[in-house]
């Protein structure tokens, strides 16, 4: 399955995968406001055997097929360790 990946302007290390490039019609308005205008990073061919660094490819594929998008956000504990002084 082909998908497009966008990074958030407002949230560091947050990425939005969409099933169709530049189609944000299935994304909730509240989520789009939170992310800011998406910045296209790359297009990617996903399949069950593909490994992703941060995400479970099976979950990403399921979300893309069921709702047309998938959100990759930093894990809570990663966010805490990068924001502490």
PDB file of N, CA, C and O in Angstrom:
ATOM      1  N   UNK A   1       0.826  -1.173   0.000  1.00  0.00           N
ATOM      2  CA  UNK A   1       0.000   0.000   0.000  1.00  0.00           C
ATOM      3  C   UNK A   1       0.876   1.245   0.000  1.00  0.00           C
ATOM      4  O   UNK A   1       1.780   1.374   0.825  1.00  0.00           O
ATOM      5  N   UNK A   2       0.615   2.136  -0.902  1.00  0.00           N
ATOM      6  CA  UNK A   2       1.335   3.403  -0.983  1.00  0.00           C
ATOM      7  C   UNK A   2       0.724   4.380   0.017  1.00  0.00           C
ATOM      8  O   UNK A   2      -0.495   4.424   0.177  1.00  0.00           O
ATOM      9  N   UNK A   3       1.564   5.162   0.688  1.00  0.00           N
ATOM     10  CA  UNK A   3       1.073   6.200   1.583  1.00  0.00           C
ATOM     11  C   UNK A   3       1.992   7.406   1.505  1.00  0.00           C
ATOM     12  O   UNK A   3       3.109   7.327   0.994  1.00  0.00           O
ATOM     13  N   UNK A   4       1.502   8.515   2.020  1.00  0.00           N
ATOM     14  CA  UNK A   4       2.296   9.743   2.089  1.00  0.00           C
ATOM     15  C   UNK A   4       2.485  10.076   3.562  1.00  0.00           C
ATOM     16  O   UNK A   4       1.580   9.876   4.372  1.00  0.00           O
ATOM     17  N   UNK A   5       3.656  10.582   3.903  1.00  0.00           N
ATOM     18  CA  UNK A   5       3.972  10.911   5.294  1.00  0.00           C
ATOM     19  C   UNK A   5       4.266  12.404   5.392  1.00  0.00           C
ATOM     20  O   UNK A   5       5.006  12.970   4.587  1.00  0.00           O
ATOM     21  N   UNK A   6       3.662  13.020   6.404  1.00  0.00           N
ATOM     22  CA  UNK A   6       3.805  14.451   6.651  1.00  0.00           C
ATOM     23  C   UNK A   6       4.272  14.657   8.079  1.00  0.00           C
ATOM     24  O   UNK A   6       3.906  13.892   8.971  1.00  0.00           O
ATOM     25  N   UNK A   7       5.083  15.694   8.303  1.00  0.00           N
ATOM     26  CA  UNK A   7       5.466  16.030   9.664  1.00  0.00           C
ATOM     27  C   UNK A   7       4.652  17.238  10.114  1.00  0.00           C
ATOM     28  O   UNK A   7       4.174  18.034   9.305  1.00  0.00           O
ATOM     29  N   UNK A   8       4.515  17.344  11.417  1.00  0.00           N
ATOM     30  CA  UNK A   8       3.752  18.423  12.012  1.00  0.00           C
ATOM     31  C   UNK A   8       4.608  19.689  12.101  1.00  0.00           C
ATOM     32  O   UNK A   8       5.801  19.622  12.396  1.00  0.00           O
ATOM     33  N   UNK A   9       3.993  20.828  11.846  1.00  0.00           N
ATOM     34  CA  UNK A   9       4.678  22.109  12.033  1.00  0.00           C
ATOM     35  C   UNK A   9       4.740  22.486  13.509  1.00  0.00           C
ATOM     36  O   UNK A   9       5.644  23.204  13.935  1.00  0.00           O
ATOM     37  N   UNK A  10       3.771  21.996  14.289  1.00  0.00           N
ATOM     38  CA  UNK A  10       3.645  22.422  15.676  1.00  0.00           C
ATOM     39  C   UNK A  10       4.160  21.414  16.691  1.00  0.00           C
ATOM     40  O   UNK A  10       4.590  21.801  17.778  1.00  0.00           O
ATOM     41  N   UNK A  11       4.126  20.130  16.359  1.00  0.00           N
ATOM     42  CA  UNK A  11       4.491  19.088  17.316  1.00  0.00           C
ATOM     43  C   UNK A  11       5.739  18.348  16.835  1.00  0.00           C
ATOM     44  O   UNK A  11       5.707  17.648  15.822  1.00  0.00           O
ATOM     45  N   UNK A  12       6.823  18.509  17.564  1.00  0.00           N
ATOM     46  CA  UNK A  12       8.086  17.880  17.192  1.00  0.00           C
ATOM     47  C   UNK A  12       7.958  16.362  17.195  1.00  0.00           C
ATOM     48  O   UNK A  12       7.300  15.786  18.061  1.00  0.00           O
ATOM     49  N   UNK A  13       8.588  15.724  16.224  1.00  0.00           N
ATOM     50  CA  UNK A  13       8.628  14.256  16.104  1.00  0.00           C
ATOM     51  C   UNK A  13       7.245  13.628  15.970  1.00  0.00           C
ATOM     52  O   UNK A  13       7.028  12.501  16.414  1.00  0.00           O
ATOM     53  N   UNK A  14       6.311  14.353  15.361  1.00  0.00           N
ATOM     54  CA  UNK A  14       4.957  13.862  15.138  1.00  0.00           C
ATOM     55  C   UNK A  14       4.713  13.812  13.639  1.00  0.00           C
ATOM     56  O   UNK A  14       4.934  14.791  12.926  1.00  0.00           O
ATOM     57  N   UNK A  15       4.252  12.653  13.169  1.00  0.00           N
ATOM     58  CA  UNK A  15       4.066  12.417  11.739  1.00  0.00           C
ATOM     59  C   UNK A  15       2.672  11.891  11.462  1.00  0.00           C
ATOM     60  O   UNK A  15       2.111  11.124  12.245  1.00  0.00           O
ATOM     61  N   UNK A  16       2.123  12.317  10.335  1.00  0.00           N
ATOM     62  CA  UNK A  16       0.806  11.890   9.901  1.00  0.00           C
ATOM     63  C   UNK A  16       0.960  11.098   8.610  1.00  0.00           C
ATOM     64  O   UNK A  16       1.471  11.612   7.615  1.00  0.00           O
ATOM     65  N   UNK A  17       0.514   9.845   8.630  1.00  0.00           N
ATOM     66  CA  UNK A  17       0.509   8.990   7.444  1.00  0.00           C
ATOM     67  C   UNK A  17      -0.886   9.095   6.837  1.00  0.00           C
ATOM     68  O   UNK A  17      -1.881   8.967   7.550  1.00  0.00           O
ATOM     69  N   UNK A  18      -0.969   9.324   5.537  1.00  0.00           N
ATOM     70  CA  UNK A  18      -2.273   9.341   4.871  1.00  0.00           C
ATOM     71  C   UNK A  18      -2.241   8.371   3.692  1.00  0.00           C
ATOM     72  O   UNK A  18      -1.213   8.182   3.041  1.00  0.00           O
ATOM     73  N   UNK A  19      -3.397   7.765   3.443  1.00  0.00           N
ATOM     74  CA  UNK A  19      -3.494   6.769   2.374  1.00  0.00           C
ATOM     75  C   UNK A  19      -3.352   7.400   0.997  1.00  0.00           C
ATOM     76  O   UNK A  19      -2.821   6.774   0.080  1.00  0.00           O
ATOM     77  N   UNK A  20      -3.821   8.632   0.844  1.00  0.00           N
ATOM     78  CA  UNK A  20      -3.767   9.327  -0.439  1.00  0.00           C
ATOM     79  C   UNK A  20      -3.066  10.663  -0.248  1.00  0.00           C
ATOM     80  O   UNK A  20      -3.487  11.473   0.578  1.00  0.00           O
ATOM     81  N   UNK A  21      -2.011  10.895  -0.998  1.00  0.00           N
ATOM     82  CA  UNK A  21      -1.217  12.112  -0.872  1.00  0.00           C
ATOM     83  C   UNK A  21      -2.090  13.360  -0.985  1.00  0.00           C
ATOM     84  O   UNK A  21      -2.917  13.478  -1.888  1.00  0.00           O
ATOM     85  N   UNK A  22      -1.889  14.276  -0.060  1.00  0.00           N
ATOM     86  CA  UNK A  22      -2.573  15.572  -0.007  1.00  0.00           C
ATOM     87  C   UNK A  22      -4.071  15.473   0.233  1.00  0.00           C
ATOM     88  O   UNK A  22      -4.786  16.455   0.033  1.00  0.00           O
ATOM     89  N   UNK A  23      -4.565  14.319   0.654  1.00  0.00           N
ATOM     90  CA  UNK A  23      -5.985  14.170   0.974  1.00  0.00           C
ATOM     91  C   UNK A  23      -6.139  14.119   2.491  1.00  0.00           C
ATOM     92  O   UNK A  23      -5.874  13.100   3.129  1.00  0.00           O
ATOM     93  N   UNK A  24      -6.572  15.240   3.045  1.00  0.00           N
ATOM     94  CA  UNK A  24      -6.751  15.345   4.496  1.00  0.00           C
ATOM     95  C   UNK A  24      -8.231  15.338   4.876  1.00  0.00           C
ATOM     96  O   UNK A  24      -8.590  15.706   5.994  1.00  0.00           O
ATOM     97  N   UNK A  25      -9.079  14.923   3.953  1.00  0.00           N
ATOM     98  CA  UNK A  25     -10.528  14.964   4.186  1.00  0.00           C
ATOM     99  C   UNK A  25     -10.984  14.024   5.302  1.00  0.00           C
ATOM    100  O   UNK A  25     -12.032  14.262   5.903  1.00  0.00           O
ATOM    101  N   UNK A  26     -10.237  12.976   5.593  1.00  0.00           N
ATOM    102  CA  UNK A  26     -10.615  12.034   6.656  1.00  0.00           C
ATOM    103  C   UNK A  26     -10.008  12.390   8.012  1.00  0.00           C
ATOM    104  O   UNK A  26     -10.324  11.755   9.018  1.00  0.00           O
ATOM    105  N   UNK A  27      -9.147  13.392   8.044  1.00  0.00           N
ATOM    106  CA  UNK A  27      -8.468  13.762   9.281  1.00  0.00           C
ATOM    107  C   UNK A  27      -9.395  14.664  10.097  1.00  0.00           C
ATOM    108  O   UNK A  27      -9.914  15.643   9.561  1.00  0.00           O
ATOM    109  N   UNK A  28      -9.612  14.364  11.365  1.00  0.00           N
ATOM    110  CA  UNK A  28     -10.446  15.241  12.203  1.00  0.00           C
ATOM    111  C   UNK A  28      -9.889  16.665  12.237  1.00  0.00           C
ATOM    112  O   UNK A  28      -8.678  16.866  12.328  1.00  0.00           O
ATOM    113  N   UNK A  29     -10.782  17.642  12.162  1.00  0.00           N
ATOM    114  CA  UNK A  29     -10.362  19.052  12.161  1.00  0.00           C
ATOM    115  C   UNK A  29      -9.525  19.400  13.392  1.00  0.00           C
ATOM    116  O   UNK A  29      -8.543  20.135  13.290  1.00  0.00           O
ATOM    117  N   UNK A  30      -9.911  18.875  14.541  1.00  0.00           N
ATOM    118  CA  UNK A  30      -9.170  19.162  15.775  1.00  0.00           C
ATOM    119  C   UNK A  30      -7.725  18.678  15.675  1.00  0.00           C
ATOM    120  O   UNK A  30      -6.812  19.351  16.153  1.00  0.00           O
ATOM    121  N   UNK A  31      -7.514  17.520  15.058  1.00  0.00           N
ATOM    122  CA  UNK A  31      -6.158  16.988  14.894  1.00  0.00           C
ATOM    123  C   UNK A  31      -5.357  17.854  13.934  1.00  0.00           C
ATOM    124  O   UNK A  31      -4.187  18.139  14.190  1.00  0.00           O
ATOM    125  N   UNK A  32      -5.963  18.272  12.847  1.00  0.00           N
ATOM    126  CA  UNK A  32      -5.260  19.141  11.902  1.00  0.00           C
ATOM    127  C   UNK A  32      -4.875  20.467  12.552  1.00  0.00           C
ATOM    128  O   UNK A  32      -3.783  20.979  12.306  1.00  0.00           O
ATOM    129  N   UNK A  33      -5.746  21.023  13.368  1.00  0.00           N
ATOM    130  CA  UNK A  33      -5.413  22.276  14.067  1.00  0.00           C
ATOM    131  C   UNK A  33      -4.254  22.053  15.033  1.00  0.00           C
ATOM    132  O   UNK A  33      -3.369  22.900  15.153  1.00  0.00           O
ATOM    133  N   UNK A  34      -4.260  20.924  15.715  1.00  0.00           N
ATOM    134  CA  UNK A  34      -3.195  20.603  16.666  1.00  0.00           C
ATOM    135  C   UNK A  34      -1.846  20.446  15.964  1.00  0.00           C
ATOM    136  O   UNK A  34      -0.819  20.890  16.477  1.00  0.00           O
ATOM    137  N   UNK A  35      -1.855  19.809  14.782  1.00  0.00           N
ATOM    138  CA  UNK A  35      -0.613  19.544  14.044  1.00  0.00           C
ATOM    139  C   UNK A  35      -0.108  20.750  13.270  1.00  0.00           C
ATOM    140  O   UNK A  35       1.092  20.862  13.018  1.00  0.00           O
ATOM    141  N   UNK A  36      -0.997  21.645  12.890  1.00  0.00           N
ATOM    142  CA  UNK A  36      -0.621  22.742  12.009  1.00  0.00           C
ATOM    143  C   UNK A  36      -0.604  22.245  10.576  1.00  0.00           C
ATOM    144  O   UNK A  36      -0.911  21.082  10.314  1.00  0.00           O
ATOM    145  N   UNK A  37      -0.251  23.114   9.656  1.00  0.00           N
ATOM    146  CA  UNK A  37      -0.215  22.719   8.239  1.00  0.00           C
ATOM    147  C   UNK A  37       0.821  21.621   8.036  1.00  0.00           C
ATOM    148  O   UNK A  37       1.998  21.828   8.332  1.00  0.00           O
ATOM    149  N   UNK A  38       0.404  20.448   7.535  1.00  0.00           N
ATOM    150  CA  UNK A  38       1.349  19.334   7.367  1.00  0.00           C
ATOM    151  C   UNK A  38       2.421  19.632   6.311  1.00  0.00           C
ATOM    152  O   UNK A  38       2.153  20.271   5.294  1.00  0.00           O
ATOM    153  N   UNK A  39       3.630  19.157   6.578  1.00  0.00           N
ATOM    154  CA  UNK A  39       4.757  19.300   5.653  1.00  0.00           C
ATOM    155  C   UNK A  39       5.065  17.921   5.082  1.00  0.00           C
ATOM    156  O   UNK A  39       5.395  16.999   5.829  1.00  0.00           O
ATOM    157  N   UNK A  40       4.961  17.775   3.765  1.00  0.00           N
ATOM    158  CA  UNK A  40       5.215  16.473   3.129  1.00  0.00           C
ATOM    159  C   UNK A  40       6.682  16.090   3.303  1.00  0.00           C
ATOM    160  O   UNK A  40       7.587  16.868   3.001  1.00  0.00           O
ATOM    161  N   UNK A  41       6.891  14.873   3.797  1.00  0.00           N
ATOM    162  CA  UNK A  41       8.241  14.369   4.026  1.00  0.00           C
ATOM    163  C   UNK A  41       8.622  13.354   2.961  1.00  0.00           C
ATOM    164  O   UNK A  41       9.695  13.442   2.363  1.00  0.00           O
ATOM    165  N   UNK A  42       7.728  12.379   2.723  1.00  0.00           N
ATOM    166  CA  UNK A  42       8.039  11.343   1.739  1.00  0.00           C
ATOM    167  C   UNK A  42       6.805  10.513   1.426  1.00  0.00           C
ATOM    168  O   UNK A  42       5.802  10.556   2.139  1.00  0.00           O
ATOM    169  N   UNK A  43       6.908   9.762   0.346  1.00  0.00           N
ATOM    170  CA  UNK A  43       5.938   8.734   0.006  1.00  0.00           C
ATOM    171  C   UNK A  43       6.605   7.403   0.303  1.00  0.00           C
ATOM    172  O   UNK A  43       7.816   7.254   0.143  1.00  0.00           O
ATOM    173  N   UNK A  44       5.802   6.435   0.738  1.00  0.00           N
ATOM    174  CA  UNK A  44       6.367   5.165   1.163  1.00  0.00           C
ATOM    175  C   UNK A  44       5.437   4.025   0.783  1.00  0.00           C
ATOM    176  O   UNK A  44       4.218   4.132   0.917  1.00  0.00           O
ATOM    177  N   UNK A  45       6.020   2.942   0.310  1.00  0.00           N
ATOM    178  CA  UNK A  45       5.268   1.720   0.027  1.00  0.00           C
ATOM    179  C   UNK A  45       5.295   0.857   1.291  1.00  0.00           C
ATOM    180  O   UNK A  45       6.361   0.449   1.751  1.00  0.00           O
ATOM    181  N   UNK A  46       4.119   0.587   1.841  1.00  0.00           N
ATOM    182  CA  UNK A  46       4.019  -0.233   3.044  1.00  0.00           C
ATOM    183  C   UNK A  46       3.488  -1.608   2.701  1.00  0.00           C
ATOM    184  O   UNK A  46       2.600  -1.754   1.861  1.00  0.00           O
ATOM    185  N   UNK A  47       4.038  -2.613   3.358  1.00  0.00           N
ATOM    186  CA  UNK A  47       3.565  -3.991   3.237  1.00  0.00           C
ATOM    187  C   UNK A  47       3.905  -4.683   4.557  1.00  0.00           C
ATOM    188  O   UNK A  47       4.772  -4.209   5.292  1.00  0.00           O
ATOM    189  N   UNK A  48       3.243  -5.786   4.866  1.00  0.00           N
ATOM    190  CA  UNK A  48       3.422  -6.436   6.174  1.00  0.00           C
ATOM    191  C   UNK A  48       4.859  -6.792   6.535  1.00  0.00           C
ATOM    192  O   UNK A  48       5.198  -6.836   7.717  1.00  0.00           O
ATOM    193  N   UNK A  49       5.707  -7.045   5.549  1.00  0.00           N
ATOM    194  CA  UNK A  49       7.093  -7.425   5.838  1.00  0.00           C
ATOM    195  C   UNK A  49       8.008  -6.220   6.061  1.00  0.00           C
ATOM    196  O   UNK A  49       9.146  -6.383   6.501  1.00  0.00           O
ATOM    197  N   UNK A  50       7.534  -5.041   5.770  1.00  0.00           N
ATOM    198  CA  UNK A  50       8.362  -3.841   5.913  1.00  0.00           C
ATOM    199  C   UNK A  50       8.528  -3.489   7.389  1.00  0.00           C
ATOM    200  O   UNK A  50       7.575  -3.580   8.163  1.00  0.00           O
ATOM    201  N   UNK A  51       9.706  -3.098   7.766  1.00  0.00           N
ATOM    202  CA  UNK A  51       9.967  -2.676   9.147  1.00  0.00           C
ATOM    203  C   UNK A  51       9.986  -1.160   9.200  1.00  0.00           C
ATOM    204  O   UNK A  51      10.556  -0.499   8.332  1.00  0.00           O
ATOM    205  N   UNK A  52       9.363  -0.628  10.216  1.00  0.00           N
ATOM    206  CA  UNK A  52       9.383   0.804  10.474  1.00  0.00           C
ATOM    207  C   UNK A  52      10.112   1.048  11.788  1.00  0.00           C
ATOM    208  O   UNK A  52      10.000   0.253  12.721  1.00  0.00           O
ATOM    209  N   UNK A  53      10.852   2.139  11.862  1.00  0.00           N
ATOM    210  CA  UNK A  53      11.675   2.404  13.046  1.00  0.00           C
ATOM    211  C   UNK A  53      10.842   2.647  14.303  1.00  0.00           C
ATOM    212  O   UNK A  53      11.208   2.183  15.383  1.00  0.00           O
ATOM    213  N   UNK A  54       9.733   3.365  14.178  1.00  0.00           N
ATOM    214  CA  UNK A  54       8.974   3.762  15.356  1.00  0.00           C
ATOM    215  C   UNK A  54       7.609   3.097  15.491  1.00  0.00           C
ATOM    216  O   UNK A  54       7.039   3.090  16.582  1.00  0.00           O
ATOM    217  N   UNK A  55       7.081   2.547  14.426  1.00  0.00           N
ATOM    218  CA  UNK A  55       5.703   2.073  14.410  1.00  0.00           C
ATOM    219  C   UNK A  55       5.601   0.604  14.017  1.00  0.00           C
ATOM    220  O   UNK A  55       6.493   0.053  13.372  1.00  0.00           O
ATOM    221  N   UNK A  56       4.506  -0.011  14.416  1.00  0.00           N
ATOM    222  CA  UNK A  56       4.157  -1.367  14.010  1.00  0.00           C
ATOM    223  C   UNK A  56       3.476  -1.270  12.648  1.00  0.00           C
ATOM    224  O   UNK A  56       2.386  -0.707  12.546  1.00  0.00           O
ATOM    225  N   UNK A  57       4.091  -1.802  11.617  1.00  0.00           N
ATOM    226  CA  UNK A  57       3.577  -1.656  10.255  1.00  0.00           C
ATOM    227  C   UNK A  57       2.165  -2.229  10.126  1.00  0.00           C
ATOM    228  O   UNK A  57       1.362  -1.714   9.348  1.00  0.00           O
ATOM    229  N   UNK A  58       1.855  -3.280  10.872  1.00  0.00           N
ATOM    230  CA  UNK A  58       0.513  -3.863  10.815  1.00  0.00           C
ATOM    231  C   UNK A  58      -0.530  -2.863  11.307  1.00  0.00           C
ATOM    232  O   UNK A  58      -1.598  -2.737  10.709  1.00  0.00           O
ATOM    233  N   UNK A  59      -0.228  -2.159  12.382  1.00  0.00           N
ATOM    234  CA  UNK A  59      -1.138  -1.148  12.918  1.00  0.00           C
ATOM    235  C   UNK A  59      -1.290   0.024  11.943  1.00  0.00           C
ATOM    236  O   UNK A  59      -2.396   0.520  11.728  1.00  0.00           O
ATOM    237  N   UNK A  60      -0.185   0.454  11.362  1.00  0.00           N
ATOM    238  CA  UNK A  60      -0.234   1.551  10.387  1.00  0.00           C
ATOM    239  C   UNK A  60      -1.106   1.160   9.198  1.00  0.00           C
ATOM    240  O   UNK A  60      -1.977   1.927   8.787  1.00  0.00           O
ATOM    241  N   UNK A  61      -0.877  -0.015   8.650  1.00  0.00           N
ATOM    242  CA  UNK A  61      -1.670  -0.486   7.513  1.00  0.00           C
ATOM    243  C   UNK A  61      -3.160  -0.572   7.871  1.00  0.00           C
ATOM    244  O   UNK A  61      -4.016  -0.166   7.086  1.00  0.00           O
ATOM    245  N   UNK A  62      -3.453  -1.094   9.036  1.00  0.00           N
ATOM    246  CA  UNK A  62      -4.849  -1.211   9.467  1.00  0.00           C
ATOM    247  C   UNK A  62      -5.506   0.169   9.571  1.00  0.00           C
ATOM    248  O   UNK A  62      -6.623   0.368   9.093  1.00  0.00           O
ATOM    249  N   UNK A  63      -4.806   1.122  10.200  1.00  0.00           N
ATOM    250  CA  UNK A  63      -5.352   2.466  10.330  1.00  0.00           C
ATOM    251  C   UNK A  63      -5.551   3.140   8.970  1.00  0.00           C
ATOM    252  O   UNK A  63      -6.554   3.817   8.750  1.00  0.00           O
ATOM    253  N   UNK A  64      -4.601   2.953   8.069  1.00  0.00           N
ATOM    254  CA  UNK A  64      -4.738   3.540   6.732  1.00  0.00           C
ATOM    255  C   UNK A  64      -5.926   2.943   5.987  1.00  0.00           C
ATOM    256  O   UNK A  64      -6.657   3.662   5.304  1.00  0.00           O
ATOM    257  N   UNK A  65      -6.119   1.653   6.112  1.00  0.00           N
ATOM    258  CA  UNK A  65      -7.230   0.995   5.417  1.00  0.00           C
ATOM    259  C   UNK A  65      -8.575   1.345   6.043  1.00  0.00           C
ATOM    260  O   UNK A  65      -9.555   1.550   5.327  1.00  0.00           O
ATOM    261  N   UNK A  66      -8.632   1.416   7.375  1.00  0.00           N
ATOM    262  CA  UNK A  66      -9.906   1.643   8.059  1.00  0.00           C
ATOM    263  C   UNK A  66     -10.330   3.106   8.084  1.00  0.00           C
ATOM    264  O   UNK A  66     -11.509   3.410   7.905  1.00  0.00           O
ATOM    265  N   UNK A  67      -9.371   4.028   8.308  1.00  0.00           N
ATOM    266  CA  UNK A  67      -9.768   5.428   8.435  1.00  0.00           C
ATOM    267  C   UNK A  67      -9.047   6.376   7.497  1.00  0.00           C
ATOM    268  O   UNK A  67      -9.398   7.552   7.405  1.00  0.00           O
ATOM    269  N   UNK A  68      -8.023   5.862   6.791  1.00  0.00           N
ATOM    270  CA  UNK A  68      -7.321   6.692   5.817  1.00  0.00           C
ATOM    271  C   UNK A  68      -6.138   7.466   6.370  1.00  0.00           C
ATOM    272  O   UNK A  68      -5.503   8.225   5.637  1.00  0.00           O
ATOM    273  N   UNK A  69      -5.824   7.286   7.663  1.00  0.00           N
ATOM    274  CA  UNK A  69      -4.688   7.994   8.260  1.00  0.00           C
ATOM    275  C   UNK A  69      -4.172   7.254   9.493  1.00  0.00           C
ATOM    276  O   UNK A  69      -4.852   6.409  10.075  1.00  0.00           O
ATOM    277  N   UNK A  70      -2.929   7.610   9.869  1.00  0.00           N
ATOM    278  CA  UNK A  70      -2.290   7.070  11.068  1.00  0.00           C
ATOM    279  C   UNK A  70      -1.421   8.176  11.646  1.00  0.00           C
ATOM    280  O   UNK A  70      -0.727   8.875  10.908  1.00  0.00           O
ATOM    281  N   UNK A  71      -1.457   8.337  12.965  1.00  0.00           N
ATOM    282  CA  UNK A  71      -0.649   9.353  13.638  1.00  0.00           C
ATOM    283  C   UNK A  71       0.504   8.693  14.370  1.00  0.00           C
ATOM    284  O   UNK A  71       0.307   7.766  15.156  1.00  0.00           O
ATOM    285  N   UNK A  72       1.710   9.181  14.105  1.00  0.00           N
ATOM    286  CA  UNK A  72       2.906   8.739  14.827  1.00  0.00           C
ATOM    287  C   UNK A  72       3.347   9.888  15.721  1.00  0.00           C
ATOM    288  O   UNK A  72       3.762  10.939  15.231  1.00  0.00           O
ATOM    289  N   UNK A  73       3.258   9.691  17.020  1.00  0.00           N
ATOM    290  CA  UNK A  73       3.636  10.729  17.983  1.00  0.00           C
ATOM    291  C   UNK A  73       4.683  10.161  18.932  1.00  0.00           C
ATOM    292  O   UNK A  73       4.766   8.946  19.109  1.00  0.00           O
ATOM    293  N   UNK A  74       5.480  11.031  19.541  1.00  0.00           N
ATOM    294  CA  UNK A  74       6.477  10.539  20.496  1.00  0.00           C
ATOM    295  C   UNK A  74       5.794   9.814  21.652  1.00  0.00           C
ATOM    296  O   UNK A  74       4.712  10.203  22.090  1.00  0.00           O
ATOM    297  N   UNK A  75       6.430   8.776  22.128  1.00  0.00           N
ATOM    298  CA  UNK A  75       5.918   8.058  23.289  1.00  0.00           C
ATOM    299  C   UNK A  75       6.015   8.981  24.502  1.00  0.00           C
ATOM    300  O   UNK A  75       6.901   9.834  24.566  1.00  0.00           O
ATOM    301  N   UNK A  76       5.129   8.818  25.440  1.00  0.00           N
ATOM    302  CA  UNK A  76       5.087   9.684  26.625  1.00  0.00           C
ATOM    303  C   UNK A  76       6.443   9.744  27.328  1.00  0.00           C
ATOM    304  O   UNK A  76       6.919  10.829  27.661  1.00  0.00           O
ATOM    305  N   UNK A  77       7.068   8.585  27.558  1.00  0.00           N
ATOM    306  CA  UNK A  77       8.333   8.569  28.287  1.00  0.00           C
ATOM    307  C   UNK A  77       9.455   9.218  27.472  1.00  0.00           C
ATOM    308  O   UNK A  77      10.353   9.826  28.054  1.00  0.00           O
ATOM    309  N   UNK A  78       9.425   9.105  26.137  1.00  0.00           N
ATOM    310  CA  UNK A  78      10.434   9.771  25.319  1.00  0.00           C
ATOM    311  C   UNK A  78      10.285  11.277  25.433  1.00  0.00           C
ATOM    312  O   UNK A  78      11.275  12.001  25.539  1.00  0.00           O
ATOM    313  N   UNK A  79       9.028  11.752  25.411  1.00  0.00           N
ATOM    314  CA  UNK A  79       8.768  13.179  25.506  1.00  0.00           C
ATOM    315  C   UNK A  79       9.275  13.716  26.848  1.00  0.00           C
ATOM    316  O   UNK A  79       9.868  14.793  26.899  1.00  0.00           O
ATOM    317  N   UNK A  80       9.048  12.975  27.925  1.00  0.00           N
ATOM    318  CA  UNK A  80       9.493  13.435  29.237  1.00  0.00           C
ATOM    319  C   UNK A  80      11.005  13.534  29.323  1.00  0.00           C
ATOM    320  O   UNK A  80      11.529  14.481  29.909  1.00  0.00           O
ATOM    321  N   UNK A  81      11.714  12.575  28.750  1.00  0.00           N
ATOM    322  CA  UNK A  81      13.166  12.601  28.846  1.00  0.00           C
ATOM    323  C   UNK A  81      13.773  13.698  27.981  1.00  0.00           C
ATOM    324  O   UNK A  81      14.861  14.184  28.290  1.00  0.00           O
ATOM    325  N   UNK A  82      13.105  14.097  26.913  1.00  0.00           N
ATOM    326  CA  UNK A  82      13.668  15.143  26.044  1.00  0.00           C
ATOM    327  C   UNK A  82      13.296  16.534  26.522  1.00  0.00           C
ATOM    328  O   UNK A  82      13.892  17.505  26.057  1.00  0.00           O
ATOM    329  N   UNK A  83      12.317  16.679  27.449  1.00  0.00           N
ATOM    330  CA  UNK A  83      11.906  18.005  27.896  1.00  0.00           C
ATOM    331  C   UNK A  83      12.427  18.340  29.281  1.00  0.00           C
ATOM    332  O   UNK A  83      12.303  19.483  29.721  1.00  0.00           O
ATOM    333  N   UNK A  84      13.004  17.377  29.976  1.00  0.00           N
ATOM    334  CA  UNK A  84      13.559  17.660  31.315  1.00  0.00           C
ATOM    335  C   UNK A  84      14.887  18.362  31.164  1.00  0.00           C
ATOM    336  O   UNK A  84      15.621  18.157  30.197  1.00  0.00           O
ATOM    337  N   UNK A  85      15.174  19.191  32.139  1.00  0.00           N
ATOM    338  CA  UNK A  85      16.450  19.952  32.113  1.00  0.00           C
ATOM    339  C   UNK A  85      17.436  19.363  33.086  1.00  0.00           C
ATOM    340  O   UNK A  85      18.556  19.860  33.207  1.00  0.00           O
TER     341      UNK A  85
END
